[in-house]
Amino acid sequence: MNPSAWALVIAAGGSTAPAPEPPQHSTPAIPTADLTEETRPRAAGSGEILFINFDGAVLQTGCGNDPHYDCSTLAGLFDGYVGPFGGNYATRVNILQETRRDLADFDVTTVIERPPDDVDYTMVFYGDLGDQTFAGIAPYIDCEDGRGSDVSFTQGFVNGGTGSTVILQEAAHTWGLEHIDAPFDILNPFATNSQSFQDECFKIVANTDLESTSGSCNQIHQQFCETGWQNSYREMLLLFGPSSPDVEAPTLTITSPEDGSTHVLPTTIALLGEVTDNLDPQYYGVKIWDGDTMIFDEQQVGLDLLLLNPPEGDYALRVELTDTAQNVTEASVEFTVLPEGSELPPTDDDEVDDEPESVGACAVRPLGGPLLPRLGMLALVVLAATRRRSARDLRPRRC
C-alpha cells in the first residue's frame, strides 16, 4: 500500500479548546486494517450508533480497538490517556447536533451517552489529546467496516462545524472511507466548518499533499466510481442505509413552579421542565405564552428559565417545545404572584422548621451549596415582556 496520513489536519478558520489549534502537518502513515478470519464486510444497509465520548478515559491496550472497554492500538500515542472536552454542556449539544445534521441522510444514530454493553457502536474520543499536531486520527482504514466497533480520536474543537467534520472523517476511516481531493467533502484531509458527504466521485489521495493514489478499498469504491476514486455519500448510504424520519414528539413535564402555587414579591421563580425525547439532548425551540401573549421565543437545550420579580397577578403560562424535526409538544402551569408584604396561604409544610427558606419556587441555600455549581452554564438572556401590569424578565437558567 502507498503510505498515507490518515490523521486529519485542520485548515485555517477552525478553533479548538483546550488544545491549541493544530498546524497543517501530515501525520504518521497508518495502514489499511489487516484481513483476518473474523473480518466480515458490513451487512449493507445496517444501521450504526456513533458515540461521541466527551469525557475522556484511561486507554486500555492488548485488546485491539474496542469502544466497550476503551481499548485502542493508539494508546501509546496519547500516553494512555485522553482528557475530557473543555467546553460546556451547551457546546457539547451543539457539536452533537452538527454531527447529526451531517448524518441526516444515513441510518447512523449519534449519541453522547455511552450505549449499553450489549450494543455494538463506533466511538470517537473528543477532547484533550495532549501535545499533538493533528486534528484527529483513526487506527486504520477498515474496508467495508469489516472489523466494526472501532475507536478513533478528535481534538476538542469548540466550533461545532469543524468538530463534526473531524469526528465524521475519523469515524468514516474506521468504516472504510479514504481521503479524497474534494475541498467540500468531509473526507478531504483539511477540515473546515462547511463540509459534507458529497454525492460525486473524487480522486483518492495518499496524504495532506493531495498526492493521488490507487486507493485501498476498491472493492467498495468501484461500485460507484472508477478505480482510485471514491463517492463518500454513496458509500455511506450503502453501508448504513437511508435514515428514517424522526416522527416522535418530545414530552414535557413542568416541574417548577408547582401548578396552583402562590409566591410573594420580591421573588425569583424557576420555570423548569423535564424533557423526554428519543433524540435528547438537542436544542429545542422554546416558546412561552402568558394567555394569548408570547413572552419568550428562543433556542434552548430544554426548559430551564428564571422569572425575576414578575408583576403581581394570576399567571397561566403555556410552553411549546419544538425539536429539530419540527415535532411539537406543549405543557401548561398556573400560579399567582402576590404584592410585597402579603402572607402566603398556609400549607401542610408550615410547621417544618428545618426546610430551607423559600424564594418563590426555589430553595435558598448558602453559597457553595448544591444549587451553585449549576448556575451560569448558559449565558443570561433578558427578555422584557409587556403585560397588562408591567414588564418582567425571563432568563435562561442552568441550576
LINTA-V113968 format. One record per residue. N is the residue number from 1. RES is the residue in three letters. PHI is phi as a letter, one per 40 degrees, with the letter a starting at -180 (* if undefined). BURIAL is I if it has 16 or more other C-alpha atoms within 10 Angstrom, else O. Layout:
n=N res=RES phi=PHI burial=BURIAL
n=N res=RES phi=PHI burial=BURIAL
//
This chain:
n=1 res=MET phi=* burial=O
n=2 res=ASN phi=c burial=O
n=3 res=PRO phi=d burial=O
n=4 res=SER phi=a burial=I
n=5 res=ALA phi=c burial=I
n=6 res=TRP phi=c burial=I
n=7 res=ALA phi=c burial=I
n=8 res=LEU phi=c burial=I
n=9 res=VAL phi=b burial=I
n=10 res=ILE phi=b burial=I
n=11 res=ALA phi=c burial=I
n=12 res=ALA phi=d burial=O
n=13 res=GLY phi=h burial=O
n=14 res=GLY phi=c burial=I
n=15 res=SER phi=b burial=I
n=16 res=THR phi=a burial=I
n=17 res=ALA phi=a burial=I
n=18 res=PRO phi=c burial=I
n=19 res=ALA phi=c burial=I
n=20 res=PRO phi=c burial=I
n=21 res=GLU phi=c burial=I
n=22 res=PRO phi=c burial=I
n=23 res=PRO phi=c burial=O
n=24 res=GLN phi=c burial=I
n=25 res=HIS phi=b burial=O
n=26 res=SER phi=c burial=I
n=27 res=THR phi=b burial=I
n=28 res=PRO phi=d burial=O
n=29 res=ALA phi=c burial=I
n=30 res=ILE phi=b burial=I
n=31 res=PRO phi=c burial=I
n=32 res=THR phi=c burial=I
n=33 res=ALA phi=d burial=I
n=34 res=ASP phi=c burial=O
n=35 res=LEU phi=c burial=O
n=36 res=THR phi=b burial=O
n=37 res=GLU phi=c burial=O
n=38 res=GLU phi=c burial=O
n=39 res=THR phi=c burial=I
n=40 res=ARG phi=b burial=O
n=41 res=PRO phi=d burial=I
n=42 res=ARG phi=c burial=I
n=43 res=ALA phi=c burial=O
n=44 res=ALA phi=d burial=O
n=45 res=GLY phi=g burial=I
n=46 res=SER phi=c burial=O
n=47 res=GLY phi=c burial=I
n=48 res=GLU phi=b burial=I
n=49 res=ILE phi=b burial=I
n=50 res=LEU phi=b burial=I
n=51 res=PHE phi=b burial=I
n=52 res=ILE phi=c burial=I
n=53 res=ASN phi=c burial=I
n=54 res=PHE phi=c burial=I
n=55 res=ASP phi=c burial=I
n=56 res=GLY phi=g burial=I
n=57 res=ALA phi=a burial=I
n=58 res=VAL phi=c burial=O
n=59 res=LEU phi=c burial=I
n=60 res=GLN phi=b burial=I
n=61 res=THR phi=b burial=I
n=62 res=GLY phi=g burial=O
n=63 res=CYS phi=b burial=O
n=64 res=GLY phi=g burial=I
n=65 res=ASN phi=b burial=I
n=66 res=ASP phi=b burial=I
n=67 res=PRO phi=c burial=I
n=68 res=HIS phi=c burial=I
n=69 res=TYR phi=b burial=O
n=70 res=ASP phi=f burial=I
n=71 res=CYS phi=c burial=I
n=72 res=SER phi=a burial=I
n=73 res=THR phi=c burial=I
n=74 res=LEU phi=b burial=I
n=75 res=ALA phi=d burial=I
n=76 res=GLY phi=c burial=O
n=77 res=LEU phi=c burial=O
n=78 res=PHE phi=b burial=I
n=79 res=ASP phi=f burial=O
n=80 res=GLY phi=g burial=O
n=81 res=TYR phi=a burial=I
n=82 res=VAL phi=b burial=I
n=83 res=GLY phi=c burial=I
n=84 res=PRO phi=c burial=I
n=85 res=PHE phi=c burial=I
n=86 res=GLY phi=c burial=I
n=87 res=GLY phi=c burial=I
n=88 res=ASN phi=c burial=O
n=89 res=TYR phi=c burial=O
n=90 res=ALA phi=c burial=I
n=91 res=THR phi=c burial=I
n=92 res=ARG phi=d burial=I
n=93 res=VAL phi=c burial=I
n=94 res=ASN phi=c burial=I
n=95 res=ILE phi=c burial=I
n=96 res=LEU phi=d burial=I
n=97 res=GLN phi=c burial=I
n=98 res=GLU phi=c burial=I
n=99 res=THR phi=c burial=I
n=100 res=ARG phi=c burial=I
n=101 res=ARG phi=c burial=O
n=102 res=ASP phi=c burial=I
n=103 res=LEU phi=b burial=I
n=104 res=ALA phi=d burial=O
n=105 res=ASP phi=c burial=I
n=106 res=PHE phi=b burial=I
n=107 res=ASP phi=c burial=I
n=108 res=VAL phi=b burial=I
n=109 res=THR phi=c burial=I
n=110 res=THR phi=b burial=I
n=111 res=VAL phi=b burial=I
n=112 res=ILE phi=b burial=I
n=113 res=GLU phi=b burial=O
n=114 res=ARG phi=c burial=O
n=115 res=PRO phi=c burial=I
n=116 res=PRO phi=c burial=O
n=117 res=ASP phi=c burial=O
n=118 res=ASP phi=c burial=O
n=119 res=VAL phi=b burial=O
n=120 res=ASP phi=c burial=I
n=121 res=TYR phi=a burial=I
n=122 res=THR phi=c burial=I
n=123 res=MET phi=b burial=I
n=124 res=VAL phi=b burial=I
n=125 res=PHE phi=c burial=I
n=126 res=TYR phi=b burial=I
n=127 res=GLY phi=i burial=I
n=128 res=ASP phi=c burial=I
n=129 res=LEU phi=c burial=I
n=130 res=GLY phi=g burial=I
n=131 res=ASP phi=c burial=O
n=132 res=GLN phi=b burial=I
n=133 res=THR phi=b burial=I
n=134 res=PHE phi=b burial=I
n=135 res=ALA phi=c burial=I
n=136 res=GLY phi=a burial=I
n=137 res=ILE phi=a burial=I
n=138 res=ALA phi=b burial=I
n=139 res=PRO phi=c burial=I
n=140 res=TYR phi=a burial=I
n=141 res=ILE phi=c burial=I
n=142 res=ASP phi=c burial=I
n=143 res=CYS phi=d burial=I
n=144 res=GLU phi=f burial=I
n=145 res=ASP phi=f burial=I
n=146 res=GLY phi=c burial=I
n=147 res=ARG phi=c burial=I
n=148 res=GLY phi=g burial=I
n=149 res=SER phi=f burial=I
n=150 res=ASP phi=c burial=I
n=151 res=VAL phi=b burial=I
n=152 res=SER phi=b burial=I
n=153 res=PHE phi=b burial=I
n=154 res=THR phi=b burial=I
n=155 res=GLN phi=c burial=I
n=156 res=GLY phi=c burial=I
n=157 res=PHE phi=c burial=I
n=158 res=VAL phi=c burial=I
n=159 res=ASN phi=c burial=I
n=160 res=GLY phi=c burial=I
n=161 res=GLY phi=c burial=I
n=162 res=THR phi=c burial=I
n=163 res=GLY phi=d burial=I
n=164 res=SER phi=c burial=I
n=165 res=THR phi=c burial=I
n=166 res=VAL phi=c burial=I
n=167 res=ILE phi=d burial=I
n=168 res=LEU phi=c burial=I
n=169 res=GLN phi=c burial=I
n=170 res=GLU phi=c burial=I
n=171 res=ALA phi=c burial=I
n=172 res=ALA phi=c burial=I
n=173 res=HIS phi=c burial=I
n=174 res=THR phi=c burial=I
n=175 res=TRP phi=b burial=I
n=176 res=GLY phi=h burial=I
n=177 res=LEU phi=c burial=I
n=178 res=GLU phi=b burial=I
n=179 res=HIS phi=c burial=I
n=180 res=ILE phi=b burial=I
n=181 res=ASP phi=c burial=I
n=182 res=ALA phi=c burial=I
n=183 res=PRO phi=d burial=O
n=184 res=PHE phi=b burial=I
n=185 res=ASP phi=c burial=I
n=186 res=ILE phi=d burial=I
n=187 res=LEU phi=c burial=I
n=188 res=ASN phi=c burial=I
n=189 res=PRO phi=c burial=I
n=190 res=PHE phi=b burial=I
n=191 res=ALA phi=c burial=I
n=192 res=THR phi=b burial=I
n=193 res=ASN phi=c burial=I
n=194 res=SER phi=b burial=O
n=195 res=GLN phi=b burial=I
n=196 res=SER phi=a burial=I
n=197 res=PHE phi=c burial=I
n=198 res=GLN phi=c burial=I
n=199 res=ASP phi=c burial=O
n=200 res=GLU phi=a burial=O
n=201 res=CYS phi=c burial=I
n=202 res=PHE phi=b burial=I
n=203 res=LYS phi=c burial=I
n=204 res=ILE phi=c burial=I
n=205 res=VAL phi=b burial=I
n=206 res=ALA phi=c burial=I
n=207 res=ASN phi=a burial=I
n=208 res=THR phi=c burial=I
n=209 res=ASP phi=c burial=O
n=210 res=LEU phi=f burial=I
n=211 res=GLU phi=c burial=O
n=212 res=SER phi=c burial=I
n=213 res=THR phi=a burial=I
n=214 res=SER phi=c burial=I
n=215 res=GLY phi=g burial=I
n=216 res=SER phi=b burial=I
n=217 res=CYS phi=b burial=I
n=218 res=ASN phi=c burial=I
n=219 res=GLN phi=d burial=O
n=220 res=ILE phi=b burial=I
n=221 res=HIS phi=d burial=I
n=222 res=GLN phi=c burial=O
n=223 res=GLN phi=c burial=O
n=224 res=PHE phi=b burial=I
n=225 res=CYS phi=a burial=I
n=226 res=GLU phi=c burial=O
n=227 res=THR phi=d burial=I
n=228 res=GLY phi=g burial=I
n=229 res=TRP phi=b burial=I
n=230 res=GLN phi=a burial=I
n=231 res=ASN phi=b burial=I
n=232 res=SER phi=c burial=I
n=233 res=TYR phi=c burial=I
n=234 res=ARG phi=c burial=I
n=235 res=GLU phi=c burial=I
n=236 res=MET phi=c burial=I
n=237 res=LEU phi=c burial=I
n=238 res=LEU phi=c burial=I
n=239 res=LEU phi=c burial=I
n=240 res=PHE phi=b burial=I
n=241 res=GLY phi=g burial=I
n=242 res=PRO phi=c burial=I
n=243 res=SER phi=c burial=I
n=244 res=SER phi=b burial=O
n=245 res=PRO phi=c burial=O
n=246 res=ASP phi=c burial=O
n=247 res=VAL phi=b burial=O
n=248 res=GLU phi=c burial=O
n=249 res=ALA phi=c burial=I
n=250 res=PRO phi=c burial=I
n=251 res=THR phi=b burial=I
n=252 res=LEU phi=b burial=I
n=253 res=THR phi=b burial=O
n=254 res=ILE phi=c burial=I
n=255 res=THR phi=b burial=O
n=256 res=SER phi=a burial=I
n=257 res=PRO phi=c burial=I
n=258 res=GLU phi=c burial=O
n=259 res=ASP phi=c burial=O
n=260 res=GLY phi=g burial=O
n=261 res=SER phi=c burial=I
n=262 res=THR phi=b burial=I
n=263 res=HIS phi=b burial=I
n=264 res=VAL phi=b burial=I
n=265 res=LEU phi=c burial=I
n=266 res=PRO phi=c burial=I
n=267 res=THR phi=a burial=I
n=268 res=THR phi=b burial=I
n=269 res=ILE phi=b burial=I
n=270 res=ALA phi=c burial=I
n=271 res=LEU phi=b burial=I
n=272 res=LEU phi=b burial=I
n=273 res=GLY phi=a burial=I
n=274 res=GLU phi=c burial=O
n=275 res=VAL phi=b burial=I
n=276 res=THR phi=b burial=O
n=277 res=ASP phi=a burial=O
n=278 res=ASN phi=c burial=O
n=279 res=LEU phi=b burial=I
n=280 res=ASP phi=c burial=I
n=281 res=PRO phi=c burial=I
n=282 res=GLN phi=a burial=I
n=283 res=TYR phi=c burial=I
n=284 res=TYR phi=b burial=I
n=285 res=GLY phi=c burial=I
n=286 res=VAL phi=b burial=I
n=287 res=LYS phi=b burial=I
n=288 res=ILE phi=b burial=I
n=289 res=TRP phi=b burial=I
n=290 res=ASP phi=b burial=I
n=291 res=GLY phi=g burial=O
n=292 res=ASP phi=c burial=O
n=293 res=THR phi=b burial=O
n=294 res=MET phi=c burial=O
n=295 res=ILE phi=b burial=I
n=296 res=PHE phi=a burial=I
n=297 res=ASP phi=a burial=O
n=298 res=GLU phi=a burial=O
n=299 res=GLN phi=c burial=I
n=300 res=GLN phi=b burial=I
n=301 res=VAL phi=c burial=I
n=302 res=GLY phi=a burial=I
n=303 res=LEU phi=c burial=I
n=304 res=ASP phi=a burial=I
n=305 res=LEU phi=b burial=I
n=306 res=LEU phi=b burial=I
n=307 res=LEU phi=b burial=I
n=308 res=LEU phi=c burial=I
n=309 res=ASN phi=f burial=I
n=310 res=PRO phi=c burial=I
n=311 res=PRO phi=d burial=I
n=312 res=GLU phi=d burial=I
n=313 res=GLY phi=i burial=O
n=314 res=ASP phi=c burial=O
n=315 res=TYR phi=b burial=I
n=316 res=ALA phi=b burial=O
n=317 res=LEU phi=c burial=I
n=318 res=ARG phi=b burial=I
n=319 res=VAL phi=b burial=I
n=320 res=GLU phi=b burial=I
n=321 res=LEU phi=b burial=I
n=322 res=THR phi=b burial=I
n=323 res=ASP phi=c burial=I
n=324 res=THR phi=c burial=O
n=325 res=ALA phi=c burial=O
n=326 res=GLN phi=g burial=O
n=327 res=ASN phi=c burial=O
n=328 res=VAL phi=b burial=I
n=329 res=THR phi=b burial=O
n=330 res=GLU phi=b burial=I
n=331 res=ALA phi=a burial=O
n=332 res=SER phi=b burial=I
n=333 res=VAL phi=a burial=I
n=334 res=GLU phi=b burial=I
n=335 res=PHE phi=a burial=I
n=336 res=THR phi=b burial=I
n=337 res=VAL phi=b burial=I
n=338 res=LEU phi=b burial=I
n=339 res=PRO phi=c burial=O
n=340 res=GLU phi=d burial=O
n=341 res=GLY phi=g burial=O
n=342 res=SER phi=c burial=O
n=343 res=GLU phi=c burial=O
n=344 res=LEU phi=c burial=O
n=345 res=PRO phi=d burial=O
n=346 res=PRO phi=c burial=O
n=347 res=THR phi=b burial=O
n=348 res=ASP phi=c burial=O
n=349 res=ASP phi=c burial=O
n=350 res=ASP phi=c burial=O
n=351 res=GLU phi=c burial=O
n=352 res=VAL phi=c burial=O
n=353 res=ASP phi=c burial=O
n=354 res=ASP phi=c burial=O
n=355 res=GLU phi=c burial=O
n=356 res=PRO phi=c burial=O
n=357 res=GLU phi=d burial=O
n=358 res=SER phi=c burial=O
n=359 res=VAL phi=b burial=I
n=360 res=GLY phi=g burial=I
n=361 res=ALA phi=c burial=I
n=362 res=CYS phi=b burial=I
n=363 res=ALA phi=c burial=O
n=364 res=VAL phi=c burial=O
n=365 res=ARG phi=b burial=O
n=366 res=PRO phi=d burial=O
n=367 res=LEU phi=d burial=O
n=368 res=GLY phi=g burial=O
n=369 res=GLY phi=c burial=O
n=370 res=PRO phi=c burial=O
n=371 res=LEU phi=c burial=O
n=372 res=LEU phi=c burial=O
n=373 res=PRO phi=c burial=O
n=374 res=ARG phi=c burial=O
n=375 res=LEU phi=c burial=O
n=376 res=GLY phi=g burial=O
n=377 res=MET phi=c burial=O
n=378 res=LEU phi=b burial=I
n=379 res=ALA phi=c burial=O
n=380 res=LEU phi=c burial=O
n=381 res=VAL phi=b burial=O
n=382 res=VAL phi=b burial=O
n=383 res=LEU phi=b burial=I
n=384 res=ALA phi=c burial=O
n=385 res=ALA phi=b burial=I
n=386 res=THR phi=c burial=O
n=387 res=ARG phi=b burial=O
n=388 res=ARG phi=c burial=O
n=389 res=ARG phi=b burial=O
n=390 res=SER phi=a burial=O
n=391 res=ALA phi=c burial=O
n=392 res=ARG phi=a burial=I
n=393 res=ASP phi=b burial=I
n=394 res=LEU phi=b burial=I
n=395 res=ARG phi=b burial=I
n=396 res=PRO phi=d burial=I
n=397 res=ARG phi=b burial=I
n=398 res=ARG phi=b burial=I
n=399 res=CYS phi=c burial=I
//
